[in-house]
């Protein structure tokens, strides 16, 4: 079996990450197979709605720390065309979250159009733990109240029940009902006039909040404002199951010289 399994149920395309022993962590191999699956979904006219899920106790644990340490650099490599990740996929995707959705796994969830999760799923925006700037934009994209968006940006874990209450998740379903619930949502979409489904998804995606350009420029400066080796120290400490030894800033005075927001 591959790292990504796909199946079709009529016009519904199911994409399932199958790397349970690594909590479906996003190494380059699984990312390439996901990109191939999304290209196949996009290019197959008989397929109209996708359900995206994982195997095991995690939907996706995010960045593959082992690969990052082997490469000696944080982040992900360029794998080429991926219509899901570059936001060019014109068809709706329903996420069926079967467990942990952490870091990059959370980012996969937020790229989907509709979401159903098991009640014991756990979510985390992990940038604050792995980079020099926390995930400032995720709560904003989700239209969450500022204190909750701040909590998410600082890496606090969230339960499925709480994210359902604040509107990030559409449904909660017990594990044996997770995929049937997602399929039921897909079947509803298939009852709509095709143009209505396509046009409405396109409209709703264009209505999503966007971070203002001056805030993005500030974020770009803040992402470099600190001791860069702390990025790999974070990953080494995680892999070695120890407390990280962070330096913080190359010059301690940089703590008080924060880049400022432009008018």
MIBAGU-281686 format. One record per residue: residue in one letter; z, x, y of N, C-alpha, C in turn. Coordinates in pm, whole numbers, padded with zeros to 5 digits, always signed. Layout:
BEGIN
AZXYZXYZXY...
END
This chain:
BEGIN
X+00000+00083-00119+00000+00000+00000+00000+00087+00125X-00067+00038+00230-00070+00110+00356+00056+00088+00437X+00062+00154+00551+00176+00137+00641+00169+00004+00716X+00050-00056+00718+00031-00187+00778-00044-00274+00679X+00010-00392+00649-00055-00488+00561-00106-00604+00644X-00221-00657+00605-00273-00775+00673-00311-00880+00569X-00305-01006+00610-00352-01116+00526-00400-01228+00617X-00483-01312+00563-00533-01426+00639-00491-01556+00574X-00454-01651+00658-00428-01788+00615-00513-01878+00704X-00632-01909+00656-00726-01983+00739-00766-01900+00858X-00739-01952+00977-00774-01880+01100-00658-01795+01154X-00552-01787+01075-00434-01709+01117-00437-01573+01048X-00415-01469+01125-00417-01330+01077-00273-01278+01084X-00219-01236+00972-00082-01184+00968-00087-01032+00962X-00020-00967+01056-00011-00821+01063+00134-00785+01035X+00154-00705+00930+00291-00675+00885+00310-00524+00875X+00401-00469+00955+00436-00327+00943+00513-00306+00814X+00475-00202+00739+00528-00183+00605+00578-00039+00586X+00674-00003+00669+00737+00128+00660+00889+00109+00663X+00936+00024+00571+01075-00021+00575+01174+00094+00564X+01138+00199+00489+01232+00310+00470+01259+00386+00598X+01170+00373+00699+01189+00435+00830+01205+00328+00938X+01245+00209+00899+01263+00098+00992+01137+00072+01075X+01020+00095+01012+00890+00073+01077+00875+00151+01207X+00935+00271+01209+00926+00356+01329+00780+00390+01359X+00751+00407+01488+00613+00422+01534+00566+00567+01530X+00538+00615+01410+00469+00742+01396+00320+00723+01419X+00247+00833+01429+00105+00824+01459+00027+00751+01351X+00064+00769+01223-00011+00706+01115-00001+00554+01121X+00120+00501+01140+00135+00355+01146+00070+00300+01273X+00075+00375+01382+00012+00329+01505-00140+00321+01489X-00199+00415+01418-00343+00411+01394-00380+00291+01309X-00299+00263+01207-00329+00148+01122-00311+00016+01197X-00211+00011+01285-00196-00109+01369-00318-00127+01459X-00364-00019+01520-00480-00027+01608-00602-00079+01531X-00620-00032+01408-00733-00079+01326-00720-00228+01296X-00597-00272+01267-00575-00414+01239-00606-00499+01360X-00562-00455+01478-00587-00534+01600-00736-00535+01635X-00806-00427+01610-00950-00426+01633-01019-00524+01538X-00975-00527+01412-01034-00620+01315-01008-00764+01356X-00888-00792+01404-00854-00927+01451-00943-00966+01570X-00956-00877+01665-01039-00904+01783-01184-00931+01744X-01236-00855+01648-01379-00857+01618-01419-00959+01512X-01321-01029+01453-01352-01128+01350-01348-01268+01411X-01465-01329+01423-01474-01457+01494-01397-01569+01426X-01380-01564+01295-01311-01670+01223-01159-01665+01240X-01106-01558+01298-00961-01543+01317-00926-01573+01462X-00829-01662+01483-00799-01710+01618-00658-01679+01667X-00560-01670+01576-00421-01648+01614-00361-01545+01519X-00280-01453+01572-00215-01353+01488-00065-01376+01485X-00004-01343+01371+00141-01337+01355+00175-01191+01326X+00265-01135+01404+00301-00992+01397+00445-00981+01350X+00469-00908+01240+00603-00899+01184+00624-00764+01118X+00741-00746+01057+00773-00622+00988+00834-00649+00852X+00859-00544+00776+00926-00556+00647+01062-00489+00654X+01150-00530+00564+01282-00470+00559+01376-00526+00664X+01473-00445+00706+01576-00493+00798+01543-00468+00944X+01423-00418+00971+01382-00395+01110+01243-00450+01133X+01222-00504+01252+01086-00529+01298+01023-00394+01330X+01087-00318+01420+01039-00184+01453+01149-00110+01528X+01179+00012+01482+01284+00093+01544+01233+00176+01661X+01104+00163+01695+01053+00236+01810+01001+00374+01774X+01010+00465+01869+00957+00601+01854+01009+00667+01726X+00920+00735+01655+00958+00813+01538+01018+00945+01587X+01151+00953+01589+01219+01071+01643+01185+01197+01563X+01168+01182+01433+01137+01297+01348+01004+01359+01390X+00905+01275+01413+00775+01327+01455+00784+01393+01592X+00862+01335+01683+00877+01394+01816+00940+01531+01808X+01041+01545+01722+01107+01675+01707+01014+01777+01643X+00935+01733+01546+00838+01824+01483+00732+01869+01583X+00692+01779+01671+00591+01809+01773+00650+01890+01888X+00781+01879+01907+00848+01951+02015+00834+01886+02150X+00795+01759+02150+00778+01686+02277+00807+01539+02252X+00865+01470+02351+00894+01328+02335+00770+01243+02356X+00780+01118+02317+00672+01024+02345+00572+01013+02232X+00459+00947+02261+00360+00915+02160+00227+00983+02192X+00150+01010+02088+00019+01072+02105-00089+00966+02128X-00200+01007+02184-00313+00918+02205-00382+00894+02071X-00396+00768+02032-00459+00736+01903-00593+00666+01922X-00639+00654+02046-00767+00590+02070-00753+00441+02097X-00857+00366+02069-00865+00224+02104-00762+00140+02031X-00687+00060+02107-00591-00034+02051-00584-00155+02145X-00658-00263+02113-00665-00376+02207-00533-00447+02228X-00439-00436+02134-00307-00497+02154-00230-00418+02260X-00232-00287+02250-00153-00205+02341-00217-00191+02479X-00351-00200+02486-00412-00185+02618-00440-00319+02685X-00385-00426+02628-00389-00560+02689-00530-00616+02704X-00620-00580+02612-00754-00637+02615-00777-00736+02501X-00676-00762+02421-00690-00855+02309-00692-00997+02363X-00802-01071+02346-00814-01203+02409-00751-01317+02330X-00698-01288+02213-00645-01393+02127-00492-01390+02127X-00426-01504+02108-00279-01507+02112-00215-01440+01991X-00099-01379+02017-00019-01313+01913+00121-01371+01916X+00167-01416+01799+00302-01469+01783+00384-01363+01710X+00498-01325+01766+00583-01224+01704+00689-01292+01618X+00703-01245+01494+00806-01293+01403+00900-01177+01378X+01012-01175+01451+01101-01059+01452+01203-01073+01340X+01189-00988+01239+01269-00998+01117+01396-00914+01120X+01417-00835+01225+01536-00750+01231+01537-00671+01360X+01583-00546+01354+01596-00461+01472+01463-00447+01546X+01468-00461+01678+01354-00435+01766+01405-00344+01876X+01385-00214+01859+01449-00115+01944+01345-00030+02016X+01368+00000+02143+01280+00090+02215+01136+00044+02213X+01049+00127+02153+00909+00090+02141+00888-00037+02062X+00983-00069+01972+00975-00195+01899+00997-00314+01990X+01089-00301+02085+01108-00406+02185+00982-00423+02268X+00917-00312+02301+00796-00319+02383+00682-00388+02308X+00679-00375+02175+00581-00450+02098+00608-00600+02110X+00735-00637+02102+00771-00779+02112+00727-00836+02246X+00755-00764+02355+00727-00820+02487+00578-00828+02518X+00495-00764+02438+00350-00776+02456+00294-00901+02390X+00374-00969+02311+00325-01088+02241+00341-01211+02329X+00272-01317+02290+00267-01438+02372+00379-01537+02339X+00414-01548+02212+00521-01637+02165+00606-01560+02066X+00738-01597+02055+00830-01515+01975+00930-01601+01900X+00946-01570+01771+01049-01632+01689+01123-01519+01618X+01255-01530+01609+01336-01423+01552+01443-01479+01460X+01484-01396+01363+01599-01433+01281+01724-01420+01367X+01828-01502+01342+01947-01501+01429+02018-01366+01436X+02010-01285+01329+02082-01157+01331+01997-01041+01380X+01881-01068+01436+01799-00961+01494+01872-00899+01613X+01850-00769+01632+01914-00695+01742+01805-00629+01825X+01819-00636+01957+01718-00585+02049+01780-00480+02140X+01699-00380+02174+01747-00278+02267+01629-00218+02343X+01642-00210+02474+01550-00133+02557+01612+00006+02568X+01547+00106+02508+01613+00235+02483+01583+00345+02582X+01500+00320+02683+01458+00429+02771+01576+00505+02833X+01683+00434+02869+01796+00502+02933+01860+00605+02840X+01844+00588+02710+01902+00682+02613+01810+00801+02585X+01680+00786+02613+01584+00887+02569+01506+00952+02682X+01513+00896+02805+01433+00947+02916+01523+00968+03038X+01466+00993+03153+01544+01013+03275+01548+00890+03363X+01489+00781+03314+01495+00653+03386+01500+00543+03282X+01593+00449+03301+01605+00338+03208+01490+00240+03220X+01487+00143+03130+01376+00048+03123+01385-00057+03232X+01358-00016+03353+01376-00100+03472+01285-00222+03474X+01172-00214+03405+01070-00319+03421+01077-00429+03316X+01147-00409+03206+01139-00505+03095+01204-00640+03128X+01322-00637+03183+01385-00761+03223+01309-00831+03334X+01246-00752+03420+01164-00808+03528+01043-00882+03470X+00975-00817+03374+00860-00882+03310+00901-01013+03243X+01024-01016+03192+01071-01135+03120+01133-01240+03211X+01130-01216+03344+01187-01311+03439+01335-01337+03415X+01408-01233+03375+01551-01249+03348+01632-01230+03476X+01751-01292+03484+01838-01270+03600+01869-01122+03617X+01887-01079+03741+01901-00937+03771+02014-00869+03693X+02133-00929+03679+02238-00860+03602+02200-00839+03456X+02129-00934+03397+02086-00919+03257+01976-00814+03248X+01884-00815+03343+01780-00712+03346+01841-00573+03362X+01946-00562+03443+02014-00435+03462+02082-00391+03333X+02148-00485+03267+02213-00456+03138+02111-00404+03037X+01995-00470+03030+01890-00425+02939+01841-00287+02977X+01820-00263+03107+01769-00134+03153+01862-00019+03118X+01991-00047+03109+02090+00057+03080+02116+00073+02930X+02037+00007+02847+02042+00033+02703+02145-00046+02626X+02202-00152+02685+02293-00236+02608+02214-00315+02504X+02271-00329+02386+02204-00407+02282+02222-00557+02306X+02121-00632+02265+02121-00776+02285+02101-00845+02150X+02168-00956+02132+02149-01034+02010+02032-01131+02028X+01978-01174+01916+01869-01273+01922+01918-01401+01988X+02040-01442+01957+02091-01567+02014+02098-01558+02166X+02141-01444+02219+02149-01433+02365+02010-01432+02428X+01918-01360+02368+01783-01356+02426+01712-01490+02411X+01751-01567+02313+01699-01703+02302+01756-01789+02416X+01884-01771+02443+01949-01849+02549+01888-01821+02685X+01849-01695+02712+01797-01660+02844+01644-01674+02850X+01582-01718+02741+01441-01752+02746+01344-01645+02704X+01392-01532+02650+01300-01427+02604+01239-01462+02470X+01309-01539+02389+01261-01583+02257+01237-01733+02259X+01129-01776+02193+01098-01919+02187+01179-01993+02081X+01199-01929+01965+01264-01996+01853+01354-01897+01779X+01454-01953+01710+01531-01879+01610+01505-01946+01475X+01496-01865+01370+01470-01920+01237+01538-01833+01133X+01593-01895+01030+01653-01821+00921+01545-01737+00851X+01584-01628+00785+01485-01535+00728+01378-01602+00643X+01416-01699+00558+01315-01761+00472+01225-01859+00548X+01262-01890+00672+01180-01980+00754+01108-01906+00866X+01126-01774+00874+01069-01699+00987+00916-01709+00990X+00851-01669+00884+00704-01672+00882+00653-01816+00884X+00710-01909+00806+00664-02048+00818+00675-02104+00959X+00782-02067+01031+00795-02114+01170+00685-02055+01257X+00658-01925+01241+00550-01862+01318+00415-01923+01282X+00392-01948+01154+00267-02010+01111+00255-02151+01171X+00368-02225+01175+00366-02358+01235+00327-02353+01382X+00377-02252+01454+00339-02236+01595+00191-02203+01606X+00141-02119+01515-00001-02086+01515-00086-02210+01487X-00041-02291+01392-00117-02412+01359-00122-02508+01478X-00014-02514+01556-00019-02596+01678-00129-02545+01772X-00134-02412+01792-00236-02356+01881-00376-02391+01833X-00392-02397+01701-00524-02426+01645-00564-02572+01661X-00469-02659+01697-00504-02800+01722-00562-02819+01862X-00549-02719+01948-00597-02730+02086-00747-02706+02092X-00814-02762+02191-00955-02726+02211-00966-02574+02226X-01061-02510+02158-01069-02363+02163-01068-02305+02304X-01146-02366+02395-01149-02313+02531-01014-02328+02599X-00944-02438+02570-00812-02458+02629-00715-02349+02583X-00717-02319+02454-00628-02215+02400-00658-02079+02463X-00785-02042+02466-00824-01911+02520-00795-01904+02669X-00834-02008+02743-00816-02006+02889-00670-02007+02928X-00589-02084+02854-00447-02093+02889-00375-01962+02862X-00404-01898+02749-00344-01767+02721-00382-01668+02831X-00510-01669+02869-00556-01577+02975-00482-01605+03106X-00465-01732+03139-00396-01768+03263-00250-01728+03259X-00182-01757+03147-00039-01726+03138-00014-01575+03145X-00102-01498+03084-00086-01353+03091-00103-01303+03234X-00195-01362+03308-00217-01320+03446-00105-01364+03539X-00024-01460+03496+00089-01506+03577+00215-01425+03553X+00213-01332+03459+00332-01253+03432+00367-01164+03552X+00496-01142+03579+00536-01059+03693+00482-00917+03681X+00457-00855+03794+00412-00716+03800+00500-00640+03899X+00536-00518+03863+00617-00435+03951+00531-00391+04069X+00585-00403+04189+00512-00368+04311+00475-00220+04312X+00361-00184+04373+00316-00044+04373+00418+00055+04428X+00489+00018+04536+00586+00113+04591+00703+00136+04495X+00739+00034+04418+00844+00051+04317+00795+00138+04200X+00668+00124+04163+00612+00208+04058+00610+00355+04103X+00578+00377+04231+00579+00515+04282+00720+00573+04279X+00819+00492+04314+00958+00538+04306+00996+00568+04161X+00956+00481+04069+00986+00503+03928+00924+00633+03878X+00800+00662+03920+00734+00785+03876+00812+00909+03922X+00869+00903+04042+00950+01015+04091+01081+01025+04014X+01143+00912+03987+01271+00914+03917+01257+00960+03772X+01142+00936+03712+01120+00980+03574+01121+01132+03561X+01101+01203+03673+01104+01349+03673+01229+01405+03740X+01318+01317+03783+01432+01361+03863+01551+01388+03771X+01557+01508+03717+01665+01543+03627+01626+01660+03540X+01717+01698+03450+01700+01814+03363+01613+01773+03244X+01486+01814+03245+01390+01770+03144+01432+01803+02999X+01494+01918+02973+01535+01944+02834+01632+01840+02776X+01695+01760+02862+01782+01652+02811+01704+01553+02725X+01572+01542+02747+01491+01448+02669+01493+01487+02521X+01470+01615+02493+01470+01659+02353+01612+01669+02300X+01710+01699+02386+01849+01701+02343+01891+01563+02294X+01846+01460+02362+01875+01323+02319+01824+01299+02178X+01701+01343+02151+01640+01319+02021+01703+01408+01912X+01736+01532+01946+01802+01621+01850+01939+01567+01811X+02014+01521+01910+02147+01467+01882+02138+01343+01794X+02038+01259+01820+02017+01140+01738+01988+01180+01594X+01896+01275+01575+01858+01316+01441+01973+01384+01367X+02056+01458+01442+02166+01533+01381+02296+01455+01379X+02292+01331+01427+02410+01242+01427+02530+01308+01494X+02509+01358+01614+02616+01421+01692+02611+01372+01836X+02716+01404+01911+02720+01369+02053+02628+01460+02131X+02540+01408+02215+02449+01495+02290+02523+01577+02395X+02468+01693+02425+02523+01782+02527+02423+01785+02644X+02438+01690+02735+02345+01676+02846+02386+01763+02964X+02286+01816+03037+02312+01891+03159+02300+01802+03282X+02206+01711+03282+02192+01616+03392+02087+01655+03493X+02114+01764+03569+02023+01809+03674+02013+01962+03670X+01896+02015+03704+01883+02161+03714+01971+02214+03827X+01972+02143+03938+02058+02174+04052+02155+02056+04067X+02287+02077+04055+02382+01966+04064+02367+01883+04192X+02317+01944+04297+02300+01870+04423+02189+01765+04414X+02100+01779+04314+01993+01680+04299+02048+01541+04269X+02169+01537+04216+02232+01407+04192+02241+01325+04320X+02256+01393+04431+02274+01326+04561+02144+01325+04644X+02033+01372+04583+01906+01376+04655+01806+01288+04582X+01839+01164+04566+01752+01071+04494+01628+01037+04576X+01512+01030+04512+01393+00980+04583+01420+00839+04637X+01358+00809+04749+01384+00681+04815+01262+00590+04809X+01288+00460+04817+01183+00361+04815+01107+00363+04946X+00973+00367+04936+00889+00360+05055+00884+00216+05107X+00853+00200+05234+00833+00067+05291+00709+00003+05229
END
